[in-house]
Amino acid sequence: MRSSRGLAVRRGWIPRVPELVGAVLAAALVVAAVVVARRRNEVVTPLLDGMGFTFDDFAALAPLFGQWGAHVGPGTPVAVVVGVLVVIAGPSVASRLSWWPLMASAWAASLVWIVGLAAVDGWQQGFVDRLTSRDEYLSEVGGIDDIGAMLRGFSDRIVDGQADSWATHVSGHPPGAILTFVWLDRLGLGGGAAAAWLCVIVGSSAAVATAVAVAALVGRDRARRLVPFAVVAPSAIWIGVSADGFFTGVSAWGVALLAVAAAGRSPRHDAAAAAAAGVLLGFSVYLNYGLTLMALPAVAVLIASRRVRPLIPAVGGALVVAAVFTASGFWWFDGYVAVQERYWQGIASARPFQYWSWANIAALVCAVGLAVPAALSRVVSLPRLRRAEPVTLLVAAALLAVAFADLSRLSKAETERIWLPFQVWLTVATVSIGDRAVRFWLTAQVALALAINHLTYTNW
């Protein structure tokens, strides 16, 4: 028995050649993006006349958004301990612990990992103050006295250059985003700390949501393989703390509940789960215009389950959300048209698509980690797509969503944060990583996250 366990541990550090090839190619893309940005930063991010920006304000850490700077902080020991524990014990705990205690443990571990990484920059700077700058949502909360009037006039304040133009992040999203923080404030939970906790608590739950979805579609045994990778994904850096972390959790549970309904294991509850999925996915579209692309993972779930019955209550739930916002005075399409104009008024006009069309993907690699490109060769293939294998469909849907977002030219840079809702579904690819390499790739994920957070200051 002792030698058998020793063999299992040793085999946990042996990656397969195709996995290494995928990871090396992804790493090469990141290196190319860094080199091009540093050699040609006058092309990557031109100086904006009259705005007071320098080249390094937006290109110093390209393809990521931030600045170089080695540092440690109060979150360092927390993040290191969580990372080491997940590498050493994560696979065995995931395989042995009862399902719902495992889900609770995964959520707790993901939350501590995210908070630890955020606090590497210091508790105040890295966590409490993240959502309090003049460009963020909280800067507008105090000025909203009448929610109905705000919704009716929301689209009129999106375009920049007006006396009452919304702050950058408020203008860039539908009103569901700012409403979330207004509601939080009305509950007596105002300020940066409460907003940050909301984002990381909901965002960290995405690790559970993806596992629940995979379990519903292909069974708990296979979903268990995902859990350690979902917990320590490098994307945790940008979940803590950004509102996109909140968006990620909401949309992830929308897809997960749809998967539960599509599995058809509890007919009494399937319709309720599908309707709840529709409400969450519908609300997602009022949090972030780009989350209309979450329709792709939702459709993948229905195709994988070969059941369309959940579609009716799901669409019904989404339409209820749309009806409430529309009746309250906000027409989604007016906002979408105005936000495109606002987008091109800012730094996006100085970010050339020739670079960011592929550097976006390099930023994505930094967020999902090398384990995901390593696993793609074992998940995505034409035969698997033809067989409509659930994991393949979920990952392919996330890849397609990323492709659409990239080609839209409305996601130039900062995709390590903006694409968080898609990243969690790309992480599903890691269920294909076998026992012989699981600790190797978990170590790669943890090491990358710790390196980024300790060698740089990310803007999110």
C-alpha positions as CSV (number, residue, x, y, z in Angstrom):
1,M,0.0,0.0,0.0
2,R,2.8,2.4,0.9
3,S,4.6,1.9,-2.4
4,S,1.4,2.2,-4.3
5,R,0.6,5.6,-2.8
6,G,4.2,6.7,-3.5
7,L,3.8,5.8,-7.1
8,A,0.6,7.8,-7.3
9,V,2.4,10.9,-5.9
10,R,5.3,10.5,-8.3
11,R,3.1,10.1,-11.3
12,G,1.3,13.3,-10.3
13,W,4.3,15.2,-11.6
14,I,4.6,13.7,-15.1
15,P,2.9,15.7,-17.8
16,R,2.2,14.3,-21.2
17,V,4.0,15.6,-24.3
18,P,0.9,17.1,-26.0
19,E,0.1,18.9,-22.8
20,L,3.6,20.4,-22.7
21,V,3.4,21.4,-26.3
22,G,0.1,23.3,-25.7
23,A,1.5,25.0,-22.7
24,V,4.7,26.0,-24.4
25,L,2.9,27.5,-27.4
26,A,0.6,29.5,-25.0
27,A,3.7,30.7,-23.0
28,A,5.4,31.7,-26.3
29,L,2.4,33.8,-27.2
30,V,2.6,35.6,-23.9
31,V,6.4,36.2,-24.3
32,A,5.8,37.6,-27.8
33,A,3.1,40.0,-26.5
34,V,5.5,41.2,-23.8
35,V,8.4,41.6,-26.1
36,V,6.4,43.5,-28.8
37,A,4.9,45.8,-26.2
38,R,8.3,46.7,-24.7
39,R,10.0,47.1,-28.1
40,R,7.2,48.9,-29.8
41,N,5.2,50.6,-27.1
42,E,4.8,53.7,-29.3
43,V,2.7,51.5,-31.5
44,V,0.9,49.5,-28.9
45,T,-0.3,52.5,-26.9
46,P,0.3,55.9,-28.6
47,L,0.5,59.0,-26.4
48,L,-2.9,60.6,-26.2
49,D,-2.6,64.3,-26.9
50,G,-4.0,66.6,-24.2
51,M,-4.9,63.7,-21.9
52,G,-1.6,63.7,-19.9
53,F,-0.9,59.9,-20.4
54,T,2.5,58.5,-21.0
55,F,3.3,55.3,-23.0
56,D,3.9,53.4,-19.8
57,D,0.5,54.4,-18.3
58,F,-1.1,51.8,-20.4
59,A,1.6,49.6,-21.9
60,A,4.2,49.0,-19.2
61,L,2.8,45.5,-18.3
62,A,1.2,44.7,-21.7
63,P,-0.5,42.4,-22.4
64,L,-1.8,42.8,-18.9
65,F,-2.9,46.1,-17.4
66,G,-0.7,47.3,-14.6
67,Q,2.9,48.1,-13.6
68,W,6.0,46.1,-12.9
69,G,7.0,46.0,-9.2
70,A,8.2,43.2,-7.0
71,H,6.5,43.2,-3.6
72,V,5.0,41.1,-0.8
73,G,2.1,41.9,1.5
74,P,-0.1,40.5,4.3
75,G,-1.8,38.2,1.8
76,T,1.4,36.5,0.8
77,P,1.5,33.8,3.4
78,V,-2.2,33.2,3.0
79,A,-2.0,32.7,-0.8
80,V,1.2,30.6,-0.5
81,V,-0.4,28.3,2.1
82,V,-3.6,27.8,0.1
83,G,-1.7,27.2,-3.1
84,V,0.6,24.6,-1.5
85,L,-2.3,22.8,0.3
86,V,-4.3,22.6,-2.9
87,V,-1.3,21.2,-4.8
88,I,-0.5,18.6,-2.2
89,A,-3.9,17.6,-0.9
90,G,-6.4,19.0,-3.4
91,P,-6.6,16.0,-5.8
92,S,-7.0,13.5,-2.9
93,V,-9.6,15.6,-1.1
94,A,-11.6,16.2,-4.2
95,S,-11.7,12.4,-4.9
96,R,-12.7,11.3,-1.4
97,L,-14.8,14.0,0.3
98,S,-18.6,13.8,0.1
99,W,-20.0,15.9,-2.7
100,W,-21.7,18.8,-0.9
101,P,-19.0,19.1,1.8
102,L,-16.5,19.2,-1.1
103,M,-18.5,22.0,-2.7
104,A,-18.5,24.0,0.5
105,S,-14.8,23.4,0.9
106,A,-14.1,24.5,-2.6
107,W,-16.0,27.7,-2.2
108,A,-14.2,28.5,1.1
109,A,-10.8,27.7,-0.4
110,S,-11.5,29.7,-3.5
111,L,-12.6,32.7,-1.4
112,V,-9.5,32.5,0.8
113,W,-7.2,32.2,-2.3
114,I,-8.8,35.2,-3.9
115,V,-8.7,37.4,-0.8
116,G,-5.1,36.3,-0.1
117,L,-4.0,37.3,-3.6
118,A,-5.8,40.6,-3.3
119,A,-4.1,41.4,0.0
120,V,-0.6,40.9,-1.4
121,D,-1.0,44.5,-2.5
122,G,-2.0,45.5,1.1
123,W,-5.4,45.2,2.7
124,Q,-6.4,48.8,2.0
125,Q,-5.0,49.2,-1.5
126,G,-5.5,45.6,-2.7
127,F,-9.0,45.0,-1.3
128,V,-10.9,47.9,0.4
129,D,-10.1,50.7,-2.0
130,R,-10.3,48.8,-5.3
131,L,-13.9,49.9,-6.2
132,T,-13.7,53.4,-4.8
133,S,-11.7,55.3,-7.4
134,R,-13.4,58.0,-9.5
135,D,-13.8,55.7,-12.5
136,E,-15.5,53.0,-10.4
137,Y,-19.1,52.3,-9.5
138,L,-19.0,53.5,-5.9
139,S,-18.2,57.1,-7.0
140,E,-21.7,57.4,-8.4
141,V,-23.7,55.6,-5.7
142,G,-24.1,58.6,-3.5
143,G,-25.6,60.7,-6.2
144,I,-28.4,58.3,-7.0
145,D,-31.5,59.3,-4.9
146,D,-34.2,58.2,-7.3
147,I,-33.6,54.8,-8.9
148,G,-36.5,55.2,-11.3
149,A,-35.2,58.5,-12.6
150,M,-31.8,57.1,-12.9
151,L,-33.0,54.2,-15.1
152,R,-35.1,56.4,-17.3
153,G,-32.2,58.8,-18.0
154,F,-29.4,56.2,-17.9
155,S,-28.6,56.0,-21.6
156,D,-28.6,59.8,-21.9
157,R,-25.6,60.0,-19.6
158,I,-23.4,57.3,-21.2
159,V,-21.6,59.4,-23.8
160,D,-18.6,61.3,-22.4
161,G,-18.2,65.1,-22.6
162,Q,-21.4,66.0,-20.8
163,A,-21.6,67.7,-17.4
164,D,-23.4,64.6,-16.0
165,S,-21.7,61.8,-17.9
166,W,-21.4,58.6,-15.9
167,A,-18.0,57.5,-14.5
168,T,-16.1,55.2,-16.8
169,H,-17.2,51.9,-15.5
170,V,-20.8,52.9,-14.9
171,S,-21.1,54.2,-18.5
172,G,-19.5,51.1,-19.9
173,H,-22.2,48.7,-18.4
174,P,-25.9,48.5,-18.3
175,P,-27.6,49.8,-15.1
176,G,-27.8,46.5,-13.4
177,A,-24.1,46.9,-12.4
178,I,-24.5,50.3,-10.6
179,L,-27.9,49.2,-9.3
180,T,-26.2,46.3,-7.5
181,F,-24.0,48.6,-5.5
182,V,-26.9,51.1,-4.9
183,W,-29.0,48.2,-3.4
184,L,-26.0,47.2,-1.3
185,D,-25.7,50.7,0.0
186,R,-29.5,50.9,0.7
187,L,-29.1,47.8,2.9
188,G,-26.6,49.7,5.0
189,L,-23.5,48.0,3.4
190,G,-22.0,51.0,1.7
191,G,-18.3,51.6,1.1
192,G,-15.4,49.8,-0.5
193,A,-15.1,46.9,1.9
194,A,-18.7,45.7,1.6
195,A,-18.6,46.1,-2.2
196,A,-15.3,44.2,-2.4
197,W,-16.7,41.3,-0.2
198,L,-19.8,41.1,-2.5
199,C,-17.6,40.7,-5.5
200,V,-15.2,38.1,-4.1
201,I,-17.9,36.1,-2.3
202,V,-20.0,35.8,-5.5
203,G,-17.0,35.5,-7.8
204,S,-15.4,32.7,-5.7
205,S,-18.7,30.7,-6.0
206,A,-18.0,30.3,-9.7
207,A,-15.6,27.5,-8.8
208,V,-18.6,25.6,-7.3
209,A,-20.9,26.6,-10.2
210,T,-18.7,25.1,-12.9
211,A,-18.3,21.9,-10.9
212,V,-22.0,21.6,-10.4
213,A,-22.6,22.1,-14.1
214,V,-20.0,19.4,-15.1
215,A,-21.5,17.0,-12.5
216,A,-25.0,17.5,-13.9
217,L,-23.8,16.8,-17.4
218,V,-21.2,14.1,-17.0
219,G,-21.3,13.0,-13.4
220,R,-19.6,13.9,-10.1
221,D,-16.6,11.6,-10.5
222,R,-15.4,13.6,-13.5
223,A,-16.4,16.9,-12.0
224,R,-14.2,16.2,-9.0
225,R,-11.1,16.5,-11.3
226,L,-12.1,20.1,-12.0
227,V,-12.4,21.2,-8.4
228,P,-8.7,21.8,-7.5
229,F,-8.1,23.7,-10.8
230,A,-11.2,25.8,-10.3
231,V,-10.1,26.8,-6.8
232,V,-6.6,28.0,-7.7
233,A,-7.1,29.4,-11.2
234,P,-4.9,32.5,-11.8
235,S,-8.1,34.4,-12.8
236,A,-8.6,34.8,-9.0
237,I,-6.3,37.8,-9.3
238,W,-8.9,39.7,-11.2
239,I,-11.9,38.4,-9.3
240,G,-10.4,40.1,-6.3
241,V,-11.3,42.8,-6.6
242,S,-13.4,43.8,-9.6
243,A,-17.1,44.0,-10.4
244,D,-16.4,41.5,-13.2
245,G,-15.9,38.9,-10.4
246,F,-19.5,39.5,-9.4
247,F,-20.7,39.3,-13.0
248,T,-18.8,36.0,-13.3
249,G,-20.5,34.4,-10.3
250,V,-23.9,35.5,-11.4
251,S,-23.5,34.2,-15.0
252,A,-21.8,31.0,-13.9
253,W,-24.7,30.0,-11.7
254,G,-27.1,30.8,-14.5
255,V,-25.4,28.2,-16.7
256,A,-25.0,25.8,-13.8
257,L,-28.7,25.9,-12.9
258,L,-29.6,25.4,-16.6
259,A,-27.3,22.3,-16.6
260,V,-29.1,21.0,-13.4
261,A,-32.5,21.5,-15.1
262,A,-31.3,19.9,-18.3
263,A,-30.0,16.8,-16.5
264,G,-33.6,16.0,-15.7
265,R,-32.9,14.2,-12.4
266,S,-35.7,15.9,-10.4
267,P,-38.7,16.6,-12.6
268,R,-40.4,18.6,-9.9
269,H,-37.5,21.0,-9.6
270,D,-36.3,21.2,-13.2
271,A,-38.7,24.0,-14.3
272,A,-37.8,26.1,-11.2
273,A,-34.1,25.6,-11.8
274,A,-34.5,26.5,-15.5
275,A,-36.5,29.6,-14.6
276,A,-33.9,30.7,-12.0
277,A,-31.2,30.1,-14.6
278,G,-33.1,32.4,-17.0
279,V,-33.4,35.1,-14.4
280,L,-29.6,35.0,-13.6
281,L,-28.6,34.9,-17.2
282,G,-31.1,37.7,-18.0
283,F,-29.8,39.8,-15.2
284,S,-26.2,39.1,-16.5
285,V,-27.1,40.9,-19.7
286,Y,-28.0,44.0,-17.6
287,L,-24.7,43.8,-15.7
288,N,-22.5,43.6,-18.8
289,Y,-23.4,44.0,-22.5
290,G,-20.9,41.4,-23.5
291,L,-22.6,38.7,-21.4
292,T,-25.1,38.2,-24.2
293,L,-22.4,35.8,-25.3
294,M,-23.2,33.6,-22.3
295,A,-26.0,32.3,-24.6
296,L,-23.2,30.1,-26.2
297,P,-22.4,28.1,-23.0
298,A,-26.2,27.9,-22.3
299,V,-26.9,26.5,-25.8
300,A,-23.9,24.1,-25.3
301,V,-25.6,22.8,-22.1
302,L,-28.9,22.1,-24.0
303,I,-27.1,20.4,-26.9
304,A,-25.0,18.3,-24.5
305,S,-28.1,17.2,-22.5
306,R,-30.1,16.7,-25.7
307,R,-33.1,18.3,-23.9
308,V,-34.8,21.5,-25.0
309,R,-37.6,21.5,-22.4
310,P,-35.7,23.7,-20.0
311,L,-35.5,26.4,-22.7
312,I,-39.0,27.6,-22.2
313,P,-38.8,28.4,-18.5
314,A,-35.3,29.7,-18.9
315,V,-36.3,32.1,-21.7
316,G,-39.3,33.1,-19.6
317,G,-37.1,34.0,-16.6
318,A,-34.8,36.1,-18.8
319,L,-37.8,37.9,-20.4
320,V,-39.1,38.8,-16.9
321,V,-35.8,40.6,-16.1
322,A,-35.9,42.4,-19.5
323,A,-39.5,43.4,-18.9
324,V,-38.7,44.9,-15.5
325,F,-35.8,47.0,-16.8
326,T,-37.7,48.1,-19.9
327,A,-40.8,49.0,-17.9
328,S,-38.6,51.0,-15.6
329,G,-37.4,53.1,-18.4
330,F,-34.1,51.5,-19.6
331,W,-34.1,50.1,-23.2
332,W,-31.1,47.8,-23.5
333,F,-30.4,48.6,-27.2
334,D,-30.2,52.3,-26.6
335,G,-27.6,51.7,-24.0
336,Y,-25.7,49.4,-26.2
337,V,-25.5,51.9,-29.1
338,A,-24.4,54.7,-26.7
339,V,-21.8,52.6,-25.0
340,Q,-20.1,51.9,-28.3
341,E,-19.7,55.7,-28.8
342,R,-18.4,56.1,-25.3
343,Y,-15.9,53.3,-25.9
344,W,-14.2,55.0,-28.8
345,Q,-14.0,58.3,-26.9
346,G,-11.5,56.8,-24.5
347,I,-8.2,54.9,-24.5
348,A,-9.7,52.3,-26.9
349,S,-9.1,54.7,-29.8
350,A,-5.4,54.5,-29.1
351,R,-5.1,50.8,-28.7
352,P,-4.4,49.3,-32.2
353,F,-6.3,46.2,-33.1
354,Q,-3.2,44.9,-35.0
355,Y,-1.6,44.2,-31.6
356,W,-4.5,43.6,-29.3
357,S,-6.3,41.2,-31.6
358,W,-3.8,38.6,-30.5
359,A,-2.4,40.1,-27.3
360,N,-5.9,39.8,-25.9
361,I,-5.4,36.0,-26.1
362,A,-2.0,36.3,-24.4
363,A,-3.7,38.2,-21.5
364,L,-6.3,35.4,-21.4
365,V,-3.5,32.8,-21.1
366,C,-2.2,34.7,-18.0
367,A,-5.6,34.5,-16.4
368,V,-6.6,30.9,-17.1
369,G,-3.0,29.6,-16.6
370,L,-1.0,27.1,-18.6
371,A,-3.0,24.1,-17.5
372,V,-5.9,25.1,-19.7
373,P,-4.0,25.3,-23.1
374,A,-2.2,22.1,-21.9
375,A,-5.6,20.4,-21.6
376,L,-7.2,21.7,-24.8
377,S,-5.7,19.1,-27.1
378,R,-7.4,16.4,-25.0
379,V,-10.8,18.1,-25.0
380,V,-11.4,20.0,-28.2
381,S,-11.5,17.9,-31.4
382,L,-13.8,17.4,-34.3
383,P,-14.7,13.8,-33.3
384,R,-15.6,15.0,-29.8
385,L,-17.7,17.9,-31.2
386,R,-19.5,15.5,-33.5
387,R,-20.3,13.3,-30.5
388,A,-21.5,16.4,-28.6
389,E,-19.4,15.5,-25.6
390,P,-20.5,17.9,-22.8
391,V,-17.1,19.1,-21.6
392,T,-16.0,19.7,-25.2
393,L,-19.1,21.7,-25.9
394,L,-18.7,23.8,-22.8
395,V,-15.1,24.6,-23.6
396,A,-15.8,25.2,-27.3
397,A,-18.6,27.5,-26.4
398,A,-16.3,29.6,-24.2
399,L,-13.7,29.7,-26.9
400,L,-16.3,30.8,-29.4
401,A,-17.5,33.5,-27.0
402,V,-13.9,34.7,-26.7
403,A,-13.5,34.8,-30.4
404,F,-16.6,36.9,-30.9
405,A,-15.6,39.3,-28.1
406,D,-12.1,39.6,-29.6
407,L,-13.3,40.2,-33.2
408,S,-15.9,42.8,-32.0
409,R,-13.0,45.2,-31.4
410,L,-14.8,46.2,-28.2
411,S,-12.3,44.2,-26.0
412,K,-9.0,45.7,-26.7
413,A,-6.8,45.1,-23.7
414,E,-7.8,44.3,-20.1
415,T,-9.3,41.0,-21.2
416,E,-7.8,39.3,-18.2
417,R,-10.6,41.0,-16.3
418,I,-13.3,41.6,-18.9
419,W,-13.4,38.0,-20.0
420,L,-13.6,36.5,-16.5
421,P,-17.1,35.0,-17.2
422,F,-15.7,33.0,-20.1
423,Q,-12.5,32.0,-18.4
424,V,-14.2,29.9,-15.7
425,W,-15.7,27.7,-18.5
426,L,-12.3,27.4,-20.2
427,T,-11.0,26.0,-16.9
428,V,-13.5,23.1,-17.4
429,A,-10.9,21.7,-19.9
430,T,-8.7,20.6,-16.9
431,V,-11.0,17.7,-16.2
432,S,-9.1,15.9,-18.9
433,I,-5.8,16.1,-17.0
434,G,-5.0,12.7,-15.7
435,D,-3.6,11.6,-12.3
436,R,-0.1,11.3,-13.6
437,A,0.2,15.1,-14.3
438,V,-2.4,16.7,-12.0
439,R,0.1,18.1,-9.4
440,F,2.5,19.3,-12.1
441,W,-0.2,21.5,-13.6
442,L,-1.7,22.6,-10.3
443,T,1.8,23.8,-9.4
444,A,2.0,25.6,-12.7
445,Q,-1.3,27.4,-12.0
446,V,-0.3,28.4,-8.4
447,A,3.2,29.5,-9.4
448,L,1.8,31.7,-12.2
449,A,-0.7,33.4,-10.0
450,L,1.8,34.0,-7.3
451,A,4.4,35.3,-9.7
452,I,2.0,37.8,-11.4
453,N,0.7,39.1,-8.0
454,H,4.2,39.4,-6.5
455,L,6.1,40.8,-9.5
456,T,3.5,43.3,-10.7
457,Y,0.8,45.7,-9.5
458,T,-2.3,44.9,-11.5
459,N,-4.8,47.7,-12.0
460,W,-7.7,45.4,-10.9
